[in-house]
Amino acid sequence: MEPNLEEISRMTRVQLGLRSLDPDAALVEDLRAESADLLNLVAAVEERFCVTIAEETIPTIRTARELFQHVADQCETTAFPAK
């Protein structure tokens, strides 16, 4: 499945138990996500989109939009590997 912001936002809403989500809201500061929430979200996104997000990268992902961009970048790199 091709990653899209709408799907990652939906997954974020479900994981955090929210009715709505601004994809630019800070996951920790604005939405009060805890580290376990972020780890579970990342695990779900990795499984859904067949990507791997390095553990050291997780703290740098601040919003659902940044998570989407990271996944999209990985999918693009996988689709067009370097020569």
FIRODREN-265184 format. One record per residue (C-alpha): x, y, z; residue number from 0; residue in one letter. Coordinates in Angstrom, 3 decimals, always signed. Example, Ala and Ser with C-alpha at 12.3 -4.5 7.8 and 13.67 -1.06 7.14 Angstrom:
! residues 2
        xx        yy        zz   nr  rest
   +12.300    -4.500    +7.800    0     A
   +13.670    -1.060    +7.140    1     S
//
This chain:
! residues 83
        xx        yy        zz   nr  rest
    +0.000    +0.000    +0.000    0     M
    +1.226    +3.470    -0.912    1     E
    +1.515    +5.733    +2.152    2     P
    -0.748    +8.759    +2.329    3     N
    -1.218   +11.448    +4.936    4     L
    -4.899   +10.649    +5.428    5     E
    -4.190    +7.018    +6.374    6     E
    -1.331    +7.903    +8.723    7     I
    -3.513   +10.585   +10.332    8     S
    -6.290    +7.999   +10.784    9     R
    -3.858    +5.557   +12.370   10     M
    -2.599    +8.311   +14.673   11     T
    -6.168    +9.241   +15.700   12     R
    -6.975    +5.605   +16.486   13     V
    -3.757    +5.051   +18.438   14     Q
    -4.248    +8.184   +20.524   15     L
    -8.025    +7.838   +20.892   16     G
    -8.806   +11.127   +19.163   17     L
   -11.892   +12.161   +17.192   18     R
    -9.988   +14.553   +14.947   19     S
    -6.378   +15.364   +14.235   20     L
    -4.451   +18.271   +12.813   21     D
    -1.564   +16.498   +11.013   22     P
    +0.744   +19.329   +12.090   23     D
    -0.074   +19.042   +15.810   24     A
    +2.892   +17.955   +17.910   25     A
    +2.294   +14.374   +18.995   26     L
    +3.807   +14.777   +22.460   27     V
    +3.350   +18.452   +23.278   28     E
    -0.109   +19.056   +21.765   29     D
    -1.688   +15.596   +21.752   30     L
    -0.102   +14.287   +24.967   31     R
    +1.192   +11.089   +23.337   32     A
    +3.382    +9.005   +25.610   33     E
    +6.426    +7.034   +24.486   34     S
    +4.432    +3.779   +24.430   35     A
    +1.833    +5.456   +22.178   36     D
    +4.562    +6.522   +19.757   37     L
    +6.171    +3.086   +19.711   38     L
    +2.816    +1.417   +19.048   39     N
    +2.001    +3.940   +16.308   40     L
    +5.359    +3.421   +14.632   41     V
    +4.966    -0.371   +14.842   42     A
    +1.519    -0.163   +13.229   43     A
    +2.796    +2.136   +10.469   44     V
    +5.799    -0.134    +9.828   45     E
    +3.512    -3.146    +9.481   46     E
    +0.934    -1.370    +7.316   47     R
    +3.423    +0.140    +4.863   48     F
    +6.202    -2.502    +5.040   49     C
    +8.880    -0.048    +6.148   50     V
   +11.347    +0.043    +9.012   51     T
   +11.817    +3.158   +11.087   52     I
   +15.085    +3.206   +13.008   53     A
   +14.720    +3.476   +16.771   54     E
   +16.921    +6.556   +16.880   55     E
   +14.630    +8.249   +14.336   56     T
   +11.456    +7.930   +16.398   57     I
   +12.197   +10.843   +18.783   58     P
   +12.754   +13.153   +15.797   59     T
    +9.233   +12.539   +14.418   60     I
    +7.118   +15.279   +15.951   61     R
    +3.862   +15.226   +13.936   62     T
    +1.711   +12.875   +11.863   63     A
    +2.819   +14.825    +8.778   64     R
    +6.495   +14.186    +9.634   65     E
    +5.722   +10.487   +10.150   66     L
    +4.020   +10.400    +6.754   67     F
    +6.972   +12.167    +5.104   68     Q
    +9.432    +9.741    +6.660   69     H
    +7.435    +6.736    +5.438   70     V
    +6.922    +8.266    +1.979   71     A
   +10.662    +8.946    +1.690   72     D
   +11.441    +5.344    +2.628   73     Q
    +8.940    +3.995    +0.096   74     C
   +10.401    +6.215    -2.616   75     E
   +13.931    +5.043    -1.780   76     T
   +12.790    +1.411    -1.872   77     T
   +10.976    +1.892    -5.173   78     A
   +14.016    +3.541    -6.745   79     F
   +17.119    +2.056    -5.090   80     P
   +20.412    +3.866    -5.569   81     A
   +22.604    +2.550    -8.338   82     K
//
